[in-house]
Amino acid sequence: MTKPDWQLIFGLETDHHRLGRSLFIRGMGLIYLVAIASWWSQVGLLVGESGLAPAALA
């Protein structure tokens, strides 16, 4: 079985990078999950009639 052209050009072996790629993607997913959970808990206090008032223009 021959490698696709992009693997030959960049010298990538998918089997050697599978673990690193998997950990990176899962880590990014965890970071996004924490960011969205943090935003979701704060959005009710920041937006709406009783939310923060915009800064006054000088």
Buried (B, 14 or more C-beta within 10 A) or exposed (E): EEEEEEEEEEEEEEEEEEEEEEEEEEEEEEEEEEEEEEEEEEEEEEEEEEEEEEEEEE
